[in-house]
Amino acid sequence: MKILVIGSGGREHALCWKLAQSEGVEVFANPGNPGMARVATCLPGEPLAAAEAVGAELTVVGPEAPLVAGVVDAFRARGLRIVGPNAEAARLEGSKIFAKNFFVQSGIPTARYETVEDAYQARLALGRFGYPVVLKADGLAAGKGVIIAQNATEADAALATLSGPMVIEEFLRGEEVSFIALCDGKDALALAATQDHKAVFDGDRGPNTGGMGAYCASNILSDSDTGLVLDRVIYPTVRAMNFTGFLYAGLMMTADGPKVLEFNVRLGDPETQPLMHRMKTDFVPALLAAAEGRLAGKTLDWSPGPSVCVVLASAGYPGKYETGKEIRGVEAAEAHGAVVFQAGTRMKHGRLETNGGRVLGVTTSGADLRAAIGAAYEAVGKIEFEGMHYRRDIAAKGIVR
């Protein structure tokens, strides 16, 4: 079976790595990256043309931008199987305002909020919220459009960087959880819960990023909480939107129960890396069932030990950063037992170089969380490139739990 994965980041590398383990599967990536080229055939050009050129029997979309742009609609118009939501449902990620209004209309628990058209209106709205307060850009922002302001000075600084429509939202206290379900328009299959680490520095300090690391463990959510999220969040969305593909609910587990911070309409990055590393099940049957509307009864099995992904980033990220820095030690890290998923990389003059803000995702598993964390950071120690920085507390909150 020929499967195409659309995208070029660490999430897509993890997907290709997992799918390539399935018997009888040939994996293609569009456009791919050097890491993906080790397990898949990378194809240039427009996704639909690439799929038709190789006769892809199933396509899985990684990033949000093509989903919002309607790639699923284009594939289905040609009668091609694809995993992802249509453009209308993708607005749940493409517009924070659309999503928040949908939550209210559908009775999905979320934070109190106001929508504003510009920074001037935002300053007026801030007086109706205490601090800390959350400011969210309406459109796609690669995971960096959310700012938590601790006081009026930080709010003013945030508004200087945000433009256009936005959401002002109350700050919720609790523990964040990434909850992802694979959906077919009628049914949903929950993946194991994960926790992302958004802030750039240890201790959840500094500006938000696309994600500096994540871990996947069986004790992040209880079975009862998983059922609660499916009943109150996932299924109402699937039914209201005829939602297909991956529905990612960014949750805050509050004293009043789970509340939705945001929706994404694709797999998370870097959550996908530990998810694929920990998943025991062949993923292809579930993906194919989701594309064909027959997900009911499908299950996924997970290794009992947790998995951890530590992101290695370029100096300056999530702000301005340089590219073209030679990367050394990937082979040594993998010889040490890690899988190094590549994100912002390129091959130039026969050497592997940095080509983005988030460069690599060093991923390991272990018998318990301490073992998985230790293995990840031992492998990180084998890798180097100029300006490399990373958080040293990925999954530490899991130890505290």
C-alpha positions as CSV (number, residue, x, y, z in Angstrom):
1,M,0.0,0.0,0.0
2,K,1.3,3.5,-0.9
3,I,0.9,6.1,1.8
4,L,1.7,9.8,1.4
5,V,2.5,12.0,4.4
6,I,2.2,15.8,3.7
7,G,4.7,17.9,5.6
8,S,8.3,18.4,6.4
9,G,8.6,18.6,10.2
10,G,9.3,16.4,13.2
11,R,5.7,15.3,13.4
12,E,5.7,14.1,9.8
13,H,9.1,12.3,10.3
14,A,7.6,10.5,13.3
15,L,4.5,9.5,11.2
16,C,6.7,8.2,8.3
17,W,8.9,6.3,10.8
18,K,5.9,4.6,12.3
19,L,4.1,3.9,9.0
20,A,7.3,2.5,7.4
21,Q,7.2,-0.3,10.1
22,S,3.9,-1.6,8.6
23,E,4.2,-4.7,6.4
24,G,3.5,-4.1,2.7
25,V,3.5,-0.3,3.1
26,E,5.6,2.1,0.9
27,V,5.8,5.6,2.4
28,F,6.1,8.9,0.5
29,A,6.6,12.3,1.9
30,N,5.7,15.7,0.4
31,P,8.0,17.6,0.6
32,G,9.8,15.7,3.4
33,N,13.2,16.4,5.0
34,P,16.5,14.5,5.3
35,G,15.3,12.4,8.2
36,M,12.2,11.4,6.4
37,A,14.2,10.5,3.4
38,R,15.7,7.6,5.4
39,V,12.3,5.9,5.7
40,A,10.3,7.4,2.8
41,T,10.6,8.7,-0.7
42,C,10.5,12.5,-0.7
43,L,8.4,14.2,-3.4
44,P,8.5,17.9,-4.4
45,G,5.6,19.9,-5.7
46,E,2.0,20.3,-4.9
47,P,0.4,17.6,-2.6
48,L,-2.4,16.5,-4.9
49,A,0.0,16.2,-7.9
50,A,2.4,14.3,-5.8
51,A,-0.3,11.8,-4.6
52,E,-1.5,11.2,-8.1
53,A,2.0,10.8,-9.5
54,V,2.8,7.9,-7.3
55,G,-0.7,6.5,-7.0
56,A,-1.0,7.1,-3.3
57,E,-3.8,5.0,-1.8
58,L,-4.0,6.9,1.4
59,T,-2.7,10.4,2.4
60,V,-2.2,11.7,5.9
61,V,-1.9,15.5,6.4
62,G,0.6,16.7,9.0
63,P,0.5,20.5,9.3
64,E,-2.4,22.8,9.8
65,A,-1.8,25.3,6.9
66,P,-2.8,22.9,4.0
67,L,-5.8,21.7,6.0
68,V,-7.1,25.3,6.5
69,A,-6.4,25.9,2.8
70,G,-8.7,23.0,1.8
71,V,-6.3,20.2,0.8
72,V,-8.8,17.6,2.1
73,D,-11.6,19.0,-0.1
74,A,-9.3,18.9,-3.1
75,F,-8.3,15.2,-2.5
76,R,-11.9,14.1,-1.9
77,A,-13.0,15.9,-5.1
78,R,-10.7,13.5,-7.0
79,G,-11.9,10.5,-5.0
80,L,-8.7,10.1,-3.1
81,R,-8.6,8.8,0.5
82,I,-7.2,11.2,3.0
83,V,-7.0,11.7,6.7
84,G,-7.9,15.2,7.8
85,P,-10.8,17.6,8.2
86,N,-12.4,19.6,5.4
87,A,-11.7,23.4,5.2
88,E,-14.9,24.3,7.1
89,A,-14.0,22.0,10.1
90,A,-10.4,23.2,9.9
91,R,-11.6,26.7,10.9
92,L,-11.6,25.3,14.4
93,E,-7.8,25.8,14.3
94,G,-7.7,28.5,11.6
95,S,-9.6,31.0,13.7
96,K,-9.5,31.2,17.5
97,I,-12.6,33.4,17.4
98,F,-14.6,30.8,15.4
99,A,-13.4,28.0,17.8
100,K,-14.4,29.9,21.0
101,N,-17.8,30.7,19.6
102,F,-18.2,27.1,18.6
103,F,-17.4,26.0,22.1
104,V,-20.1,28.1,23.6
105,Q,-22.7,27.1,21.0
106,S,-21.9,23.4,21.5
107,G,-21.8,23.5,25.3
108,I,-18.1,22.6,25.4
109,P,-16.4,23.8,28.6
110,T,-13.9,26.6,28.0
111,A,-12.6,29.8,29.6
112,R,-14.5,33.1,29.8
113,Y,-13.5,35.3,26.9
114,E,-14.1,38.3,24.7
115,T,-13.3,38.8,21.1
116,V,-11.9,42.1,19.9
117,E,-11.0,43.6,16.5
118,D,-7.7,45.3,17.3
119,A,-5.3,46.3,20.1
120,Y,-7.4,49.4,21.0
121,Q,-10.4,47.2,21.8
122,A,-8.2,44.7,23.5
123,R,-6.9,47.4,25.9
124,L,-10.5,48.3,26.8
125,A,-11.4,44.6,27.3
126,L,-8.5,44.0,29.6
127,G,-10.1,46.0,32.3
128,R,-12.8,43.3,32.6
129,F,-10.3,40.6,33.2
130,G,-7.9,40.2,36.1
131,Y,-4.2,39.3,35.8
132,P,-2.7,37.0,34.6
133,V,-4.7,37.2,31.4
134,V,-4.4,35.4,28.0
135,L,-4.2,37.1,24.6
136,K,-4.6,35.0,21.5
137,A,-4.1,36.0,17.9
138,D,-7.1,34.9,15.8
139,G,-5.3,33.2,12.9
140,L,-2.6,30.6,12.5
141,A,0.6,31.5,14.3
142,A,2.7,28.2,14.4
143,G,2.0,27.7,18.0
144,K,3.3,31.2,19.0
145,G,0.1,33.3,18.9
146,V,-0.7,32.9,22.6
147,I,0.7,35.2,25.2
148,I,0.1,35.1,28.9
149,A,0.4,38.5,30.4
150,Q,1.1,38.6,34.2
151,N,0.4,42.4,34.5
152,A,-0.6,45.5,32.6
153,T,3.0,46.1,31.4
154,E,3.3,42.7,29.9
155,A,-0.2,43.1,28.3
156,D,0.9,46.3,26.6
157,A,4.1,44.6,25.4
158,A,2.0,41.7,24.0
159,L,-0.4,44.0,22.2
160,A,2.5,45.7,20.5
161,T,3.3,42.3,18.8
162,L,-0.3,41.3,18.0
163,S,-2.4,42.8,15.3
164,G,-5.9,42.3,14.0
165,P,-8.7,40.3,15.6
166,M,-7.9,38.4,18.8
167,V,-9.3,36.7,21.9
168,I,-8.9,38.0,25.4
169,E,-9.4,35.1,27.8
170,E,-9.3,34.4,31.5
171,F,-6.3,32.5,32.8
172,L,-7.2,29.0,33.9
173,R,-5.3,27.2,36.7
174,G,-4.6,23.5,36.6
175,E,-2.6,21.0,34.6
176,E,-2.4,21.1,30.8
177,V,-3.0,18.0,28.8
178,S,-2.9,17.3,25.1
179,F,-5.8,15.1,24.1
180,I,-5.9,13.8,20.5
181,A,-8.6,11.7,18.9
182,L,-8.7,10.1,15.4
183,C,-12.2,10.7,14.0
184,D,-14.2,9.5,11.0
185,G,-17.2,11.8,11.1
186,K,-19.2,9.5,13.4
187,D,-16.8,7.8,15.8
188,A,-13.6,8.7,17.6
189,L,-10.6,6.8,18.7
190,A,-8.6,8.4,21.6
191,L,-4.8,8.3,21.4
192,A,-2.8,8.2,24.6
193,A,-2.7,11.5,26.5
194,T,0.4,13.6,26.3
195,Q,1.8,16.8,27.8
196,D,3.5,19.5,25.8
197,H,6.0,22.1,27.1
198,K,5.2,25.3,25.3
199,A,7.4,27.9,27.0
200,V,11.0,28.2,25.7
201,F,12.8,28.0,29.1
202,D,12.8,25.7,32.1
203,G,10.0,26.1,34.6
204,D,7.6,27.2,31.9
205,R,9.2,30.6,31.6
206,G,9.6,32.8,28.6
207,P,7.6,33.1,25.4
208,N,5.5,30.3,23.9
209,T,7.0,28.2,21.1
210,G,5.7,25.5,18.9
211,G,6.7,23.1,21.6
212,M,10.0,22.4,23.3
213,G,9.3,18.8,24.2
214,A,6.5,16.4,25.2
215,Y,6.0,13.1,27.0
216,C,3.4,10.3,26.8
217,A,2.6,8.2,29.9
218,S,-0.4,6.1,31.1
219,N,-1.0,8.2,34.2
220,I,-1.5,11.6,32.6
221,L,-5.2,11.1,32.4
222,S,-7.4,8.5,34.2
223,D,-9.8,6.3,32.3
224,S,-12.7,8.3,33.8
225,D,-11.2,11.7,32.7
226,T,-10.6,10.2,29.2
227,G,-14.3,9.2,29.0
228,L,-15.3,12.7,30.3
229,V,-13.3,14.4,27.6
230,L,-14.7,12.1,24.9
231,D,-18.3,12.7,26.0
232,R,-18.1,16.5,26.7
233,V,-15.5,17.7,24.1
234,I,-14.7,15.2,21.3
235,Y,-18.0,13.7,20.4
236,P,-20.0,16.9,20.4
237,T,-17.5,18.3,17.9
238,V,-17.5,15.2,15.7
239,R,-21.3,15.3,15.5
240,A,-21.6,19.0,15.0
241,M,-18.9,19.3,12.3
242,N,-19.0,15.8,10.8
243,F,-15.3,16.0,11.8
244,T,-12.8,13.7,10.2
245,G,-9.1,13.4,10.9
246,F,-7.2,14.3,14.1
247,L,-9.0,16.5,16.6
248,Y,-6.5,17.8,19.2
249,A,-8.0,19.4,22.3
250,G,-5.6,21.4,24.4
251,L,-7.1,21.0,27.8
252,M,-6.7,22.5,31.2
253,M,-7.6,20.1,34.0
254,T,-9.2,22.5,36.5
255,A,-10.9,22.0,39.8
256,D,-14.2,22.2,37.9
257,G,-13.1,19.5,35.4
258,P,-11.6,19.7,31.9
259,K,-11.8,22.9,30.0
260,V,-10.7,23.5,26.4
261,L,-7.9,26.0,25.8
262,E,-7.8,25.5,22.1
263,F,-8.5,23.1,19.3
264,N,-6.0,21.9,16.7
265,V,-7.2,19.9,13.7
266,R,-4.1,17.7,13.3
267,L,-1.6,15.8,15.3
268,G,0.5,17.8,17.7
269,D,4.2,18.6,17.3
270,P,6.1,17.5,19.4
271,E,3.4,15.2,20.9
272,T,3.4,13.0,17.8
273,Q,7.0,11.9,18.4
274,P,6.4,10.2,21.8
275,L,3.0,9.0,20.7
276,M,4.5,7.1,17.7
277,H,7.4,5.9,19.8
278,R,5.1,4.4,22.4
279,M,2.4,3.0,20.1
280,K,2.5,-0.8,19.8
281,T,-0.3,-1.1,17.3
282,D,0.2,-1.0,13.5
283,F,-1.3,2.4,12.8
284,V,-2.2,1.9,9.2
285,P,-5.5,0.0,9.8
286,A,-6.9,2.8,12.0
287,L,-5.8,5.5,9.6
288,L,-7.4,3.7,6.7
289,A,-10.6,3.1,8.7
290,A,-10.8,6.8,9.6
291,A,-10.5,7.7,5.9
292,E,-13.3,5.3,5.0
293,G,-15.7,6.1,7.8
294,R,-15.5,2.7,9.6
295,L,-13.5,3.5,12.8
296,A,-16.1,2.0,15.1
297,G,-14.5,-0.9,17.1
298,K,-10.9,0.0,16.3
299,T,-8.4,0.0,19.2
300,L,-4.8,1.0,19.8
301,D,-2.3,-0.7,22.1
302,W,0.5,1.2,23.9
303,S,3.7,0.1,25.5
304,P,3.4,0.2,29.3
305,G,6.6,2.4,29.6
306,P,6.4,6.1,28.9
307,S,8.1,8.0,26.1
308,V,9.8,11.4,26.1
309,C,10.8,13.8,23.3
310,V,13.3,16.7,23.9
311,V,13.4,19.4,21.2
312,L,16.7,20.9,20.2
313,A,16.3,24.4,18.9
314,S,18.3,27.1,17.2
315,A,19.8,30.0,19.1
316,G,17.2,32.8,19.3
317,Y,14.1,30.6,18.7
318,P,11.2,31.4,19.0
319,G,12.5,34.8,17.8
320,K,15.0,35.4,15.0
321,Y,17.5,32.6,14.4
322,E,20.2,31.7,12.0
323,T,20.3,28.5,9.9
324,G,23.1,26.6,8.2
325,K,24.8,25.3,11.4
326,E,26.3,21.9,11.0
327,I,24.7,19.2,13.1
328,R,26.9,16.5,14.5
329,G,26.1,13.4,16.6
330,V,22.7,12.2,15.4
331,E,24.2,8.8,14.6
332,A,25.8,8.6,18.0
333,A,22.5,9.5,19.7
334,E,20.6,6.8,17.8
335,A,23.3,4.3,18.5
336,H,22.6,5.1,22.2
337,G,19.0,4.0,21.7
338,A,17.2,7.2,20.8
339,V,15.2,8.0,17.7
340,V,16.1,11.5,16.4
341,F,13.2,12.9,14.5
342,Q,14.3,15.7,12.2
343,A,12.3,18.9,11.8
344,G,14.3,22.0,10.8
345,T,17.1,20.3,8.9
346,R,18.6,20.2,5.4
347,M,21.4,18.5,3.5
348,K,23.9,20.9,2.0
349,H,27.3,19.9,0.5
350,G,26.9,16.5,2.0
351,R,26.4,17.7,5.6
352,L,23.3,17.9,7.8
353,E,22.5,21.5,8.7
354,T,20.0,23.4,10.7
355,N,17.1,24.9,8.6
356,G,14.5,26.0,11.2
357,G,13.8,27.0,14.7
358,R,13.0,23.6,16.1
359,V,15.7,21.4,14.6
360,L,15.5,17.9,16.2
361,G,13.3,15.9,18.5
362,V,15.3,13.3,20.5
363,T,12.9,10.6,21.5
364,T,13.2,7.6,23.9
365,S,11.1,5.3,25.9
366,G,11.8,3.6,29.3
367,A,10.5,1.2,31.9
368,D,9.4,4.2,33.9
369,L,9.4,8.0,33.4
370,R,12.7,8.5,35.1
371,A,14.4,6.0,32.9
372,A,12.8,7.5,29.7
373,I,13.9,11.0,30.8
374,G,17.4,9.9,31.6
375,A,17.8,8.1,28.2
376,A,16.5,11.1,26.3
377,Y,19.0,13.5,27.9
378,E,21.9,11.0,27.6
379,A,21.2,10.9,23.9
380,V,20.8,14.7,23.7
381,G,24.4,14.9,25.1
382,K,25.7,13.2,21.9
383,I,24.4,15.9,19.6
384,E,25.8,19.4,19.0
385,F,25.3,22.3,16.7
386,E,26.2,26.0,17.2
387,G,23.7,27.8,19.4
388,M,21.8,24.6,20.3
389,H,19.4,25.1,23.2
390,Y,16.8,22.9,24.9
391,R,14.8,22.6,28.1
392,R,16.3,20.5,30.8
393,D,13.0,19.8,32.6
394,I,10.9,18.0,29.9
395,A,8.5,15.5,31.7
396,A,9.7,16.6,35.1
397,K,6.1,17.5,36.0
398,G,5.3,13.9,35.4
399,I,7.7,12.9,38.1
400,V,6.1,15.3,40.5
401,R,2.7,13.7,39.7
